[in-house]
Amino acid sequence: MAASKTSKVSSAKKKLTVKKAAAKKPAKKKVVLPKVNWREFSPHPIIGVDEVGRGCLAGPVFAAAVIMKSDELSDVLTDSKLLSEERREELAEQISIKHHVGIGSASVEEIDELNILQASLLAMKRAIEALGVKSGHVLVDGNQKIPNLVGFEQTTLVQGDLRAAPISAASIIAKVTRDRLMAELAVQYPQYGFEAHKGYSTAIHMESIVTHGPCVVHRKSFAGVKEYIK
């Protein structure tokens, strides 16, 4: 019995040592892909589309589509996650004034029914439809083309929000639009702190779900939520 306990302790120590060694390994640097000359795509107009909110536990997923009418702002646009909230707000206002913008979303109910990937693609399709154009070339952030998008050519761009200005613009518009909605939902459901984490699975958000249970804007098919549905 003593030998067995000693063996278990030794095994546990080995596992801990391996974990510590793994933790000390430097994180792999993200390889940033080169920018693309997006104006060379055809047919025109060139439409950048991106979504935001896929990884959240609460709230809809939003998408934006942008047709850039000129090169104005193209040099300062980037992935919305790399910008401060104040800077995103500033740029979103300028993008809306200077360029052509469409916004779409998929509801929490649609996310639970379709799954988050299909709901995100649906939100992108709706954003493009909101532009009111019938043809063009869509640059889609990521590696999934948008289903049932009739009349449009599509090119997927991994890290597109860093590589093509129309996608960068779309990411900013989508992020600002969704963040504003989550701030409004925070007033209705103050116990969850939506204004701070925007529905993402932070420690504070998870604790509030455990304490209060999910509310109607939580995604009931998601791990971290469905376990606490009464």
Backbone as numpy.savetxt, mean C-alpha at the origin, in Angstrom:
# Nx Ny Nz CAx CAy CAz Cx Cy Cz
16.55 -39.51 33.27 15.72 -38.30 33.27 16.58 -37.05 33.27
17.65 -37.04 34.14 18.54 -35.89 34.24 19.25 -35.65 32.92
19.67 -36.76 32.29 20.36 -36.64 31.00 19.44 -36.05 29.95
18.16 -36.46 30.02 17.18 -35.94 29.06 17.00 -34.44 29.22
16.89 -33.98 30.49 16.73 -32.54 30.76 17.94 -31.76 30.28
19.14 -32.34 30.53 20.38 -31.68 30.12 20.42 -31.53 28.60
19.95 -32.60 27.91 19.93 -32.58 26.45 19.00 -31.49 25.93
17.81 -31.35 26.57 16.84 -30.33 26.15 17.38 -28.92 26.35
18.04 -28.71 27.51 18.62 -27.41 27.81 19.70 -27.07 26.80
20.55 -28.10 26.51 21.63 -27.90 25.54 21.08 -27.55 24.17
20.01 -28.27 23.78 19.38 -28.01 22.48 18.81 -26.61 22.42
18.17 -26.19 23.52 17.59 -24.84 23.58 18.67 -23.77 23.46
19.81 -24.02 24.13 20.93 -23.06 24.07 21.47 -22.95 22.65
21.55 -24.10 21.97 22.05 -24.10 20.60 21.13 -23.28 19.70
19.80 -23.48 19.86 18.83 -22.73 19.06 18.95 -21.23 19.31
19.14 -20.87 20.59 19.28 -19.46 20.95 20.53 -18.88 20.34
21.63 -19.66 20.35 22.88 -19.21 19.77 22.73 -18.97 18.27
22.01 -19.91 17.60 21.78 -19.77 16.17 20.95 -18.53 15.88
19.90 -18.29 16.70 19.06 -17.11 16.52 19.86 -15.83 16.69
20.74 -15.80 17.71 21.55 -14.62 17.96 22.50 -14.37 16.80
23.07 -15.47 16.29 24.00 -15.33 15.16 23.27 -14.79 13.94
22.05 -15.30 13.74 21.25 -14.84 12.59 20.89 -13.37 12.75
20.61 -12.97 13.99 20.23 -11.58 14.24 21.37 -10.62 13.97
22.62 -11.12 14.13 23.79 -10.26 13.94 24.14 -10.07 12.47
23.58 -10.92 11.60 23.87 -10.78 10.17 23.33 -9.46 9.66
24.13 -8.74 8.90 23.65 -7.45 8.38 22.48 -7.65 7.43
21.52 -6.75 7.51 20.35 -6.84 6.63 20.76 -6.59 5.19
20.13 -7.32 4.29 20.44 -7.15 2.88 19.92 -5.80 2.40
20.78 -5.10 1.68 20.37 -3.81 1.15 19.39 -4.01 0.01
18.34 -3.19 -0.02 17.36 -3.26 -1.08 17.98 -2.71 -2.36
17.92 -3.52 -3.40 18.45 -3.09 -4.69 17.40 -2.22 -5.39
17.79 -0.99 -5.64 16.87 -0.06 -6.31 17.05 -0.20 -7.81
15.97 -0.51 -8.50 16.02 -0.69 -9.94 16.11 0.66 -10.66
16.65 0.68 -11.87 16.84 1.96 -12.57 15.52 2.60 -12.98
15.55 3.91 -13.10 14.38 4.65 -13.56 14.09 4.30 -15.02
12.86 4.48 -15.41 12.48 4.20 -16.80 12.05 5.50 -17.48
12.26 5.53 -18.79 11.80 6.67 -19.57 10.35 6.42 -19.93
9.47 6.77 -19.01 8.06 6.39 -19.13 7.36 7.04 -20.31
7.87 8.17 -20.78 7.22 8.86 -21.91 7.38 8.09 -23.22
8.29 7.12 -23.26 8.50 6.35 -24.49 7.46 5.25 -24.69
6.67 4.96 -23.65 5.63 3.95 -23.80 4.52 4.48 -24.70
3.79 3.56 -25.30 2.66 3.94 -26.14 1.59 2.85 -26.03
0.36 3.16 -26.37 -0.14 4.46 -26.83 -0.32 5.44 -25.66
-0.43 6.69 -26.00 -0.69 7.72 -25.00 -2.20 7.83 -24.76
-2.62 8.36 -23.61 -1.81 8.89 -22.52 -1.16 7.78 -21.69
-0.06 8.16 -21.03 0.61 7.26 -20.10 -0.01 7.48 -18.73
-0.45 6.39 -18.12 -1.16 6.47 -16.84 -0.38 5.71 -15.78
0.00 6.39 -14.71 0.63 5.71 -13.58 -0.43 5.35 -12.55
-0.36 4.14 -12.02 -1.35 3.70 -11.03 -0.66 2.98 -9.88
-1.12 3.27 -8.68 -0.57 2.63 -7.47 -1.65 2.53 -6.42
-1.46 1.61 -5.49 -2.44 1.43 -4.40 -1.75 1.62 -3.06
-2.56 1.76 -2.03 -2.04 1.87 -0.67 -3.03 1.23 0.30
-2.49 0.60 1.34 -3.34 0.02 2.37 -3.48 -1.49 2.31
-2.69 -2.14 1.48 -2.81 -3.59 1.36 -2.50 -4.31 2.67
-1.51 -3.82 3.40 -1.06 -4.51 4.60 -1.79 -4.12 5.87
-2.83 -3.32 5.74 -3.55 -2.84 6.93 -4.53 -3.89 7.45
-4.90 -3.73 8.71 -5.93 -4.57 9.33 -7.30 -3.92 9.27
-7.34 -2.65 8.93 -8.61 -1.91 8.92 -8.63 -0.92 7.79
-9.85 -0.60 7.35 -10.05 0.41 6.33 -9.96 -0.13 4.92
-10.50 0.62 3.97 -10.47 0.22 2.56 -9.05 0.26 2.01
-8.88 -0.32 0.83 -7.65 -0.15 0.07 -7.93 0.92 -0.98
-7.01 1.85 -1.14 -7.19 2.96 -2.08 -6.17 2.86 -3.21
-6.55 3.39 -4.36 -5.64 3.49 -5.50 -5.83 4.84 -6.16
-4.79 5.28 -6.83 -4.88 6.51 -7.62 -4.26 6.26 -8.99
-4.77 6.95 -9.98 -4.23 6.92 -11.34 -3.93 8.35 -11.74
-2.76 8.55 -12.36 -2.35 9.91 -12.71 -1.84 9.96 -14.15
-2.35 10.93 -14.89 -1.80 11.29 -16.20 -1.07 12.61 -16.02
0.22 12.62 -16.26 0.99 13.86 -16.09 0.86 14.70 -17.36
0.39 15.92 -17.19 0.17 16.81 -18.33 1.44 17.51 -18.78
2.48 17.48 -17.92 3.76 18.10 -18.25 4.83 17.45 -17.37
6.05 17.97 -17.46 7.13 17.46 -16.60 7.16 18.16 -15.24
6.23 19.07 -15.02 6.21 19.80 -13.76 6.03 18.84 -12.59
6.87 18.95 -11.60 6.93 18.13 -10.38 7.66 16.80 -10.56
7.93 16.41 -11.81 8.49 15.07 -12.03 9.80 14.85 -11.30
10.60 15.91 -11.12 11.90 15.77 -10.47 11.80 15.60 -8.96
10.66 15.95 -8.36 10.54 15.88 -6.90 9.63 14.74 -6.44
9.06 14.01 -7.38 8.15 12.92 -7.00 8.92 11.65 -6.69
8.45 10.93 -5.67 9.07 9.67 -5.28 8.03 8.84 -4.54
8.45 7.69 -4.05 7.58 6.82 -3.27 7.01 7.61 -2.08
5.70 7.55 -1.91 5.05 8.34 -0.85 5.58 7.99 0.53
6.04 6.75 0.72 6.52 6.31 2.04 7.82 7.00 2.43
8.51 7.58 1.45 9.78 8.25 1.72 9.61 9.73 2.06
8.38 10.20 2.02 8.10 11.61 2.25 7.43 11.81 3.61
7.63 12.97 4.20 6.93 13.31 5.43 5.46 13.54 5.12
4.63 13.46 6.15 3.20 13.69 5.95 2.94 15.08 5.39
3.65 16.06 5.92 3.47 17.44 5.46 3.84 17.58 3.98
4.94 16.95 3.58 5.39 17.04 2.20 4.42 16.31 1.26
3.90 15.16 1.71 2.91 14.44 0.90 1.69 15.30 0.65
1.22 15.98 1.69 0.04 16.84 1.56 0.30 17.95 0.55
1.46 18.56 0.63 1.82 19.64 -0.30 1.83 19.14 -1.74
2.50 18.00 -1.94 2.62 17.47 -3.30 1.28 16.98 -3.83
0.47 16.38 -2.97 -0.84 15.89 -3.42 -1.68 17.04 -3.95
-1.63 18.17 -3.27 -2.41 19.33 -3.72 -1.90 19.82 -5.07
-0.57 19.88 -5.23 0.00 20.35 -6.50 -0.28 19.37 -7.64
-0.18 18.07 -7.34 -0.46 17.06 -8.37 -1.90 17.18 -8.85
-2.82 17.36 -7.91 -4.24 17.47 -8.25 -4.53 18.69 -9.12
-3.76 19.76 -8.92 -3.97 20.99 -9.69 -3.33 20.90 -11.08
-2.13 20.35 -11.13 -1.33 20.42 -12.35 -1.50 19.20 -13.27
-2.02 18.11 -12.76 -2.12 16.88 -13.54 -3.53 16.28 -13.43
-3.76 15.22 -14.17 -5.10 14.60 -14.24 -5.11 13.40 -13.30
-6.03 13.40 -12.34 -6.03 12.41 -11.27 -7.36 11.67 -11.20
-7.28 10.35 -11.00 -8.46 9.53 -10.72 -8.22 8.73 -9.46
-9.25 8.55 -8.66 -9.12 7.83 -7.38 -10.15 6.70 -7.33
-9.73 5.56 -6.83 -10.64 4.43 -6.66 -10.35 3.72 -5.35
-11.29 2.92 -4.90 -11.09 2.18 -3.66 -11.87 0.87 -3.71
-11.53 -0.01 -2.80 -12.31 -1.24 -2.57 -12.59 -1.31 -1.08
-13.82 -1.61 -0.75 -14.28 -1.57 0.63 -13.75 -2.74 1.45
-13.90 -2.62 2.76 -13.54 -3.71 3.66 -14.30 -4.98 3.30
-15.58 -4.83 2.97 -16.40 -5.99 2.59 -15.86 -6.65 1.32
-15.44 -5.83 0.36 -14.88 -6.39 -0.88 -13.54 -7.06 -0.63
-12.75 -6.49 0.26 -11.47 -7.11 0.63 -11.71 -8.50 1.23
-12.66 -8.59 2.15 -12.95 -9.87 2.80 -13.53 -10.88 1.82
-14.28 -10.38 0.85 -14.93 -11.29 -0.11 -13.96 -11.75 -1.21
-13.15 -10.83 -1.73 -12.33 -11.12 -2.90 -10.92 -11.58 -2.56
-10.38 -11.14 -1.46 -8.99 -11.21 -0.96 -8.31 -9.89 -1.30
-7.25 -9.58 -0.57 -6.66 -8.25 -0.64 -6.02 -7.96 -1.99
-5.42 -8.98 -2.63 -4.81 -8.74 -3.93 -5.85 -8.34 -4.96
-6.92 -9.12 -5.06 -7.96 -8.82 -6.04 -8.66 -7.51 -5.74
-8.85 -7.20 -4.47 -9.46 -5.92 -4.10 -8.55 -4.76 -4.48
-7.24 -4.93 -4.32 -6.30 -3.87 -4.69 -6.33 -3.63 -6.20
-6.37 -4.70 -6.97 -6.44 -4.57 -8.42 -7.76 -3.93 -8.86
-8.83 -4.26 -8.13 -10.14 -3.64 -8.41 -10.09 -2.14 -8.13
-9.46 -1.75 -7.04 -9.33 -0.33 -6.72 -8.53 0.39 -7.80
-7.48 -0.25 -8.32 -6.70 0.34 -9.40 -7.55 0.53 -10.65
-8.33 -0.48 -10.98 -9.22 -0.40 -12.16 -10.20 0.76 -12.01
-10.76 0.90 -10.82 -11.70 2.00 -10.58 -11.03 3.36 -10.67
-9.77 3.44 -10.23 -9.04 4.71 -10.32 -8.83 5.10 -11.77
-8.48 4.13 -12.60 -8.30 4.40 -14.03 -9.61 4.81 -14.67
-10.68 4.11 -14.33 -12.00 4.45 -14.87 -12.40 5.86 -14.47
-11.98 6.30 -13.28 -12.33 7.64 -12.80 -11.67 8.75 -13.62
-10.62 8.41 -14.37 -9.96 9.40 -15.23 -10.85 9.81 -16.40
-11.74 8.90 -16.81 -12.63 9.20 -17.92 -12.02 9.03 -19.29
-10.87 8.34 -19.37 -10.25 8.07 -20.68 -10.54 6.62 -21.06
-10.55 6.34 -22.35 -10.95 5.02 -22.84 -9.79 4.17 -23.33
-8.60 4.75 -23.43 -7.44 4.00 -23.89 -6.18 4.67 -23.38
-5.05 3.99 -23.56 -3.77 4.51 -23.10 -2.87 3.38 -22.66
-1.74 3.74 -22.06 -0.79 2.73 -21.57 -0.67 2.91 -20.06
-1.04 1.87 -19.33 -1.04 1.93 -17.86 0.26 1.34 -17.33
0.96 2.11 -16.50 2.14 1.64 -15.79 1.69 1.27 -14.38
1.74 -0.02 -14.07 1.21 -0.53 -12.81 2.36 -0.80 -11.84
2.28 -0.23 -10.66 3.29 -0.53 -9.65 3.15 -1.99 -9.21
4.26 -2.72 -9.22 4.24 -4.12 -8.79 4.43 -5.07 -9.94
3.94 -6.30 -9.79 4.14 -7.33 -10.82 2.83 -7.97 -11.29
1.69 -7.34 -10.97 0.40 -7.89 -11.35 -0.35 -6.92 -12.26
-0.75 -7.43 -13.42 -1.57 -6.60 -14.30 -3.00 -6.55 -13.78
-3.71 -5.52 -14.19 -5.09 -5.31 -13.73 -6.04 -6.10 -14.62
-6.83 -7.00 -14.05 -7.75 -7.81 -14.86 -8.89 -6.97 -15.45
-9.37 -7.40 -16.60 -10.58 -6.84 -17.21 -10.47 -5.34 -17.50
-9.28 -4.89 -17.80 -9.08 -3.48 -18.13 -9.06 -3.36 -19.65
-10.22 -3.16 -20.22 -10.39 -3.19 -21.67 -9.94 -1.87 -22.30
-9.19 -1.97 -23.40 -8.80 -0.79 -24.16 -7.45 -0.21 -23.79
-6.77 -0.79 -22.82 -5.51 -0.25 -22.34 -4.38 -1.27 -22.47
-3.20 -0.79 -22.85 -1.98 -1.59 -22.72 -1.52 -1.47 -21.27
-0.82 -2.49 -20.78 -0.33 -2.45 -19.40 1.13 -2.91 -19.33
1.90 -2.23 -18.49 3.26 -2.65 -18.16 3.41 -2.61 -16.66
3.86 -3.70 -16.07 4.10 -3.73 -14.62 5.52 -3.28 -14.34
5.68 -2.53 -13.28 7.00 -2.04 -12.88 7.21 -2.29 -11.40
8.05 -3.25 -11.06 8.43 -3.45 -9.67 9.19 -2.21 -9.20
8.87 -1.74 -8.00 9.41 -0.48 -7.47 9.05 0.70 -8.38
7.90 0.60 -9.00 7.49 1.63 -9.95 7.39 3.01 -9.34
7.04 3.08 -8.04 6.91 4.40 -7.41 8.26 5.09 -7.23
9.35 4.37 -7.46 10.69 4.98 -7.44 11.24 5.19 -8.85
10.56 4.64 -9.84 11.15 4.56 -11.18 10.42 5.37 -12.24
9.16 5.70 -11.98 8.38 6.43 -12.99 7.52 7.47 -12.30
7.65 8.71 -12.72 6.98 9.83 -12.05 5.46 9.67 -11.97
4.77 9.17 -13.01 3.31 9.03 -12.87 2.91 8.06 -11.76
3.70 7.00 -11.57 3.39 6.07 -10.48 3.70 6.73 -9.14
4.79 7.46 -9.06 5.12 8.19 -7.83 3.98 9.14 -7.45
3.48 9.86 -8.44 2.37 10.79 -8.20 1.14 10.04 -7.70
0.87 8.88 -8.32 -0.28 8.08 -7.91 -0.13 7.58 -6.48
1.08 7.19 -6.11 1.31 6.69 -4.75 1.06 7.78 -3.72
1.43 9.00 -4.04 1.24 10.13 -3.12 -0.25 10.44 -2.97
-0.95 10.52 -4.09 -2.39 10.81 -4.04 -3.13 9.72 -3.27
-2.83 8.46 -3.54 -3.51 7.36 -2.87 -3.25 7.38 -1.37
-2.00 7.63 -1.00 -1.63 7.65 0.43 -2.32 8.78 1.17
-2.31 9.96 0.61 -2.92 11.12 1.27 -4.43 10.93 1.38
-5.05 10.43 0.32 -6.51 10.22 0.33 -6.90 9.22 1.40
-6.18 8.11 1.47 -6.52 7.08 2.46 -6.24 7.57 3.88
-5.13 8.25 4.08 -4.79 8.75 5.43 -5.87 9.71 5.93
-6.40 10.52 5.04 -7.47 11.45 5.45 -8.72 10.68 5.89
-9.04 9.63 5.16 -10.20 8.83 5.54 -9.97 8.16 6.90
-8.78 7.63 7.13 -8.50 6.97 8.40 -8.56 7.96 9.57
-8.19 9.21 9.31 -8.31 10.24 10.35 -9.79 10.50 10.67
-10.64 10.44 9.65 -12.08 10.60 9.88 -12.65 9.42 10.65
-12.18 8.21 10.32 -12.65 7.02 11.03 -12.18 7.02 12.49
-11.06 7.69 12.74 -10.56 7.78 14.11 -11.52 8.56 15.00
-12.25 9.50 14.42 -13.23 10.27 15.19 -14.41 9.38 15.56
-14.80 8.50 14.62 -15.92 7.60 14.88 -15.54 6.46 15.83
-14.29 6.02 15.73 -13.83 4.88 16.54 -12.54 5.27 17.27
-12.65 6.16 18.25 -11.45 6.73 18.89 -10.61 5.72 19.67
-11.20 4.58 20.03 -10.47 3.61 20.86 -9.36 2.89 20.09
-9.33 3.02 18.77 -8.35 2.26 17.99 -7.12 3.07 17.55
-7.17 4.38 17.62 -6.01 5.19 17.25 -5.70 5.21 15.77
-6.73 5.15 14.93 -6.52 5.11 13.49 -5.74 6.32 12.97
-5.88 7.46 13.64 -5.20 8.67 13.17 -3.69 8.53 13.23
-3.20 7.64 14.09 -1.75 7.47 14.25 -1.19 6.39 13.33
-1.81 5.21 13.34 -1.23 4.08 12.59 -1.93 3.80 11.27
-3.04 4.49 11.00 -3.77 4.38 9.73 -4.27 2.96 9.44
-4.40 2.15 10.47 -4.94 0.81 10.28 -3.89 -0.28 10.17
-2.62 0.08 10.18 -1.56 -0.93 10.10 -1.44 -1.66 11.44
-0.76 -2.80 11.40 -0.73 -3.69 12.58 0.38 -3.31 13.55
0.28 -2.12 14.12 1.22 -1.70 15.15 0.85 -2.36 16.48
1.76 -2.29 17.43 1.50 -2.88 18.74 0.28 -2.24 19.40
0.16 -0.92 19.28 -0.97 -0.21 19.89 -2.29 -0.64 19.23
-2.27 -0.78 17.92 -3.47 -1.21 17.20 -3.86 -2.62 17.61
-2.90 -3.51 17.66 -3.18 -4.90 18.04 -3.75 -4.98 19.46
-3.18 -4.18 20.34 -3.66 -4.17 21.73 -5.10 -3.67 21.81
-5.43 -2.68 20.99 -6.80 -2.14 21.01 -7.80 -3.16 20.47
-7.39 -3.96 19.51 -8.27 -5.01 18.98 -8.52 -6.07 20.05
-7.47 -6.45 20.77 -7.61 -7.44 21.84 -8.55 -6.91 22.94
-8.39 -5.63 23.26 -9.16 -5.03 24.35 -10.62 -4.79 23.97
-10.85 -4.23 22.80 -12.20 -3.79 22.42 -12.87 -4.71 21.41
-12.10 -5.61 20.80 -12.64 -6.40 19.71 -12.64 -5.58 18.42
-12.77 -6.23 17.26 -12.79 -5.50 15.99 -14.05 -4.66 15.85
-13.95 -3.58 15.05 -15.13 -2.79 14.72 -15.50 -3.04 13.26
-16.49 -2.34 12.76 -17.01 -2.62 11.41 -16.02 -2.31 10.30
-15.00 -1.50 10.57 -14.04 -1.17 9.52 -12.80 -2.06 9.56
-12.79 -3.05 10.44 -11.70 -4.01 10.45 -11.93 -5.10 9.41
-10.83 -5.62 8.86 -10.90 -6.66 7.84 -11.01 -8.01 8.53
-12.19 -8.57 8.48 -12.49 -9.75 9.30 -11.85 -11.03 8.79
-11.30 -11.00 7.58 -10.62 -12.18 7.04 -9.13 -12.18 7.37
-8.65 -11.11 8.00 -7.22 -10.97 8.26 -6.82 -11.56 9.60
-5.68 -12.25 9.62 -5.10 -12.69 10.89 -4.77 -11.46 11.72
-5.06 -11.55 13.01 -4.91 -10.39 13.88 -6.22 -9.71 14.14
-7.23 -10.06 13.32 -8.59 -9.54 13.50 -9.57 -10.70 13.72
-9.53 -11.67 12.82 -10.54 -12.73 12.85 -10.52 -13.54 14.15
-9.37 -13.59 14.82 -9.29 -14.33 16.07 -10.10 -13.69 17.19
-10.43 -12.41 17.03 -11.07 -11.66 18.11 -12.51 -11.29 17.78
-13.06 -11.87 16.73 -14.46 -11.64 16.39 -15.33 -12.50 17.29
-16.25 -11.86 17.99 -17.11 -12.60 18.92 -18.35 -13.09 18.18
